[in-house]
Amino acid sequence: MSATLDVRTRTRQLLSESSTAARLAGLAGFLLLANAAIQQPGLFIDQAIGGLVYGMILVMVSLGLALVLG
């Protein structure tokens, strides 16, 4: 619980210290990403599934190497 509060406190501190240009750039990036997700949601789903599969393959390869190499 305290870790969550620490993250929230740190986030608020960073937001209060950030410049207006950085806030506007973050908002613009979020809006562009949201717009793309609304227009082509399948693209994001495909990328998410592909990323998960790629991650699982990397884990299996690393576990296999750990078993072989000891």
Secondary structure, 3 states (H helix, E strand, C coil): CHHHHHHHHHHHHHHHHCCHHHHHHHHHHHHHHHHHHHHCHHHHHHHHHHHHHHHHHHHHHHHHHHHHHC
